[in-house]
């Protein structure tokens, strides 16, 4: 059985002499959160437009749930939800009234529409403000209402363009947590963003875009090992640093580098080996004070990759 819900092969879009998307090959599985990441103008939004059937490819093949968006756009729309970077609602209507209007446009019967709207408002945390005009909502609340609009359609795929743009840190964390929760319902997500570090925590895999092409693709930890040689930094604070502890850390098979900063060893490792690292410290006679971990960021990976390319 084919679990791919989004597939492209040689997908290309040209506007005159400008190639916006160049020979794109995507394979996104059911239930996956996939990040289409890169700077503005790299081709992400054009890719989304082709997936939704809003613009036709110049060359190549695209299938969404086995459908051709260019030939079957309404069928694709029935199963795919799209959240643009700026969500439009009627500001003078309440959150509930906006959703009722949208449910009518989608042809839902009254009883079913009200059931789905109540469930959606509860799910996204807007139940208590459902009767307030949307004009009083913050950007974060409008984004959540945009998600409610999508889930009353019960989509199989949700595509989001710059979903965390303009959100404060707390609203961003809350919004990404909502995406993780909805993934549990089996919904596939495609997130497009230039804010690499913000969305890396929620993505199962990412494709890094540059000049219309995906130049790197995989899980963040895989890309970190591939580009940086390490995926995690483990911060090991000890009571008294010493040669024995440093030697024990350097001998660990997954460690690529060890540096000392005050009383803290910064251990660069290929995976999350905190337990083994702590054991090594104690066996070497060290007294462990604190142990923390930091995953390599997509910004670091992206910068290092293109610096390397420039030097070749």
C-alpha positions in Angstrom: 0.0 0.0 0.0 1.3 3.5 -0.9 1.3 5.8 2.1 2.5 8.8 0.1 -0.1 11.6 0.2 2.0 14.3 -1.6 4.3 13.3 -4.5 6.1 15.5 -7.1 8.5 14.5 -9.8 10.5 16.9 -11.8 8.1 19.7 -10.8 9.1 23.0 -12.4 7.5 26.4 -12.6 8.8 29.2 -14.8 7.6 32.8 -15.1 9.2 33.9 -18.3 13.0 33.6 -17.8 12.6 33.2 -14.0 12.6 29.6 -12.7 10.7 29.7 -9.4 10.7 26.0 -8.8 13.3 23.8 -10.4 12.9 20.0 -10.8 11.3 19.4 -7.4 10.9 15.9 -6.1 8.8 15.5 -3.0 7.5 12.4 -1.2 5.5 13.1 1.9 4.0 10.3 3.9 0.6 10.1 5.6 0.7 11.5 9.2 4.0 13.3 8.7 4.9 16.9 9.6 7.1 18.1 6.8 8.8 21.4 6.8 9.4 23.2 3.5 12.0 25.7 4.8 14.2 28.4 3.3 14.5 32.2 2.7 11.7 34.3 1.2 11.7 34.0 -2.6 13.2 30.5 -2.7 10.1 28.9 -4.3 8.1 27.6 -1.3 4.9 29.5 -1.9 4.9 28.7 -5.6 5.2 25.0 -4.7 2.2 25.3 -2.5 0.2 27.0 -5.2 0.9 24.0 -7.5 0.0 21.5 -4.8 -3.4 23.3 -4.4 -4.0 23.6 -8.1 -3.9 27.4 -8.0 -1.2 27.5 -10.7 -0.2 24.9 -13.3 3.3 23.5 -13.4 5.5 24.3 -16.5 6.9 20.7 -16.3 6.7 17.7 -14.1 4.2 15.7 -12.2 2.3 16.4 -9.0 -0.2 14.2 -7.1 -2.0 15.1 -3.8 -3.9 12.1 -2.4 -3.5 10.5 -5.8 -5.2 13.5 -7.5 -3.8 15.9 -10.1 -4.4 19.4 -8.6 -4.3 21.1 -12.0 -7.1 18.8 -13.3 -9.0 18.1 -10.1 -8.7 21.2 -8.0 -12.1 20.9 -6.3 -11.4 17.3 -5.3 -8.1 18.3 -3.8 -9.7 21.3 -2.0 -12.3 18.9 -0.4 -9.5 17.0 1.4 -6.8 19.6 1.9 -6.9 22.6 4.2 -4.8 25.7 3.5 -3.8 28.3 6.1 -2.1 31.3 4.3 0.3 33.7 6.0 -2.5 36.2 6.5 -5.8 34.7 7.6 -8.9 36.6 6.5 -12.1 36.8 8.6 -15.0 39.2 9.0 -13.9 41.3 11.9 -17.4 42.4 12.8 -18.5 38.8 13.2 -17.8 36.6 16.2 -15.5 33.6 16.0 -18.5 31.3 16.0 -20.4 33.3 13.3 -17.3 33.2 11.1 -17.1 29.5 11.4 -20.9 29.1 10.8 -20.5 31.1 7.6 -17.6 28.9 6.5 -19.5 25.7 7.3 -22.4 26.9 5.1 -19.9 27.5 2.2 -18.7 24.0 2.7 -22.2 22.6 2.4 -22.4 21.2 6.0 -25.9 20.7 7.4 -26.8 22.8 10.4 -26.7 20.1 13.1 -23.4 18.7 11.8 -21.9 22.1 11.3 -22.7 23.2 14.9 -21.3 19.9 16.3 -18.0 20.4 14.4 -17.7 24.1 15.3 -18.2 23.4 19.0 -15.6 20.6 18.9 -13.1 22.8 16.9 -13.4 25.8 19.2 -12.8 23.5 22.2 -9.9 21.8 20.5 -8.0 25.0 19.6 -8.7 26.7 23.0 -11.1 29.5 21.8 -14.3 28.2 23.4 -14.3 31.0 26.0 -14.0 33.8 23.3 -16.3 32.2 20.7 -18.8 35.1 21.0 -16.3 37.9 20.7 -15.8 39.8 17.4 -12.7 38.6 15.6 -11.6 42.2 15.2 -10.6 42.0 18.9 -8.4 38.9 18.4 -4.6 38.9 18.5 -2.7 37.4 15.6 -2.1 34.3 17.5 -5.9 33.9 18.2 -6.6 34.5 14.5 -4.2 31.8 13.5 -5.9 29.4 15.9 -9.3 30.4 14.4 -7.8 29.7 11.0 -7.0 26.2 12.2 -10.6 25.8 13.5 -11.8 26.7 10.0 -9.7 23.9 8.6 -10.5 21.2 11.0 -14.3 21.6 10.6 -13.6 20.4 7.0 -12.0 17.2 8.6 -9.1 17.4 6.1 -6.5 14.7 5.4 -3.8 17.2 4.7 -3.2 20.7 6.1 -0.8 23.1 4.4 0.4 26.2 6.3 2.3 29.1 4.8 4.4 31.0 7.4 2.2 29.8 10.3 4.3 31.4 13.1 5.1 34.7 11.4 4.4 37.6 13.7 3.7 35.4 16.7 5.4 36.1 20.0 7.4 33.2 21.6 4.6 31.9 23.8 2.1 32.0 21.0 4.5 30.2 18.7 5.1 27.4 21.3 1.4 27.1 21.8 0.6 27.0 18.1 3.3 24.4 17.4 1.9 22.3 20.3 -1.5 22.4 18.6 0.0 21.1 15.4 1.6 18.2 17.2 -1.7 17.4 18.8 -3.6 17.4 15.5 -0.9 15.1 14.0 -2.3 12.5 16.5 -5.5 12.5 14.5 -3.6 11.3 11.5 -3.5 14.6 9.7 -0.5 15.2 7.4 1.1 18.7 7.7 3.2 20.7 5.2 4.6 23.7 6.9 6.3 26.4 4.8 8.5 28.9 6.6 11.6 31.0 6.5 11.8 30.9 10.3 13.9 27.7 10.4 14.6 27.4 14.1 11.0 28.1 15.1 9.5 25.1 13.3 12.3 22.6 13.5 11.0 21.3 16.8 7.7 20.1 15.3 8.9 18.7 11.9 9.5 15.0 11.3 11.5 15.9 8.2 12.5 19.1 6.5 13.4 20.1 3.0 15.7 23.1 2.8 14.9 25.3 -0.2 17.3 27.6 -2.1 16.7 29.1 -5.6 13.8 26.8 -6.3 15.5 23.6 -5.4 15.6 21.4 -2.3 19.3 21.2 -1.4 19.0 19.2 1.8 16.3 16.9 3.1 15.8 14.7 6.1 15.3 14.7 9.8 17.1 17.6 11.6 19.4 15.2 13.5 20.3 13.4 10.2 21.1 16.7 8.5 23.2 17.9 11.5 25.3 14.7 11.4 25.7 15.1 7.6 26.6 18.7 7.5 28.1 19.5 11.0 29.3 16.1 12.0 27.2 16.2 15.2 23.6 16.5 16.0 23.6 17.4 19.7 25.6 19.4 22.2 25.5 17.9 25.7 26.4 20.3 28.5 28.1 18.5 31.4 28.7 20.6 34.5 31.0 18.9 37.0 32.2 20.0 40.5 35.9 19.7 39.6 37.0 19.4 35.9 40.0 17.1 35.4 42.1 15.2 32.9 40.4 11.9 33.8 36.9 13.2 33.1 37.9 14.9 29.8 39.7 11.7 28.6 36.6 9.6 29.5 34.3 11.9 27.5 36.7 12.0 24.4 36.8 8.2 24.4 33.1 7.8 24.0 32.4 6.4 20.4 29.6 8.9 19.6 31.5 12.0 20.7 33.0 14.2 17.9 34.5 17.0 20.0 34.9 18.0 23.7 35.5 21.6 25.0 35.7 22.9 28.5 34.0 26.2 29.5 34.6 26.9 33.2 33.2 23.9 35.0 31.1 22.8 32.0 32.2 20.3 29.3 30.5 20.9 25.9 30.2 17.5 24.3 29.4 17.4 20.6 27.7 14.1 19.9 26.0 12.2 17.0 22.9 11.5 19.1 21.2 12.0 22.4 23.5 10.0 24.7 23.0 11.9 28.0 22.7 8.7 30.1 26.0 7.2 28.8 27.7 10.6 29.1 26.7 10.9 32.8 27.9 7.3 33.5 31.2 8.1 31.9 31.7 11.1 34.1 30.9 9.3 37.3 33.1 6.3 36.4 36.0 8.7 35.8 35.5 10.0 39.4 33.7 13.2 38.5 30.8 14.6 40.5 28.0 15.6 38.2 26.2 18.9 38.9 24.0 19.4 35.9 23.4 17.8 32.5 21.6 19.6 29.6 21.3 19.1 25.9 20.8 21.3 22.8 19.9 20.0 19.4 21.8 21.6 16.4 19.7 24.3 14.8 18.6 24.4 11.2 20.1 27.9 11.0 23.5 26.4 11.8 23.0 23.6 9.3 21.9 25.9 6.5 24.7 28.4 7.1 27.4 25.7 7.3 26.2 23.9 4.2 26.3 27.0 2.0 29.6 28.1 3.4 31.0 24.7 2.5 29.5 24.9 -1.0 31.1 28.4 -1.6 34.5 26.9 -0.6 34.3 24.0 -3.1 
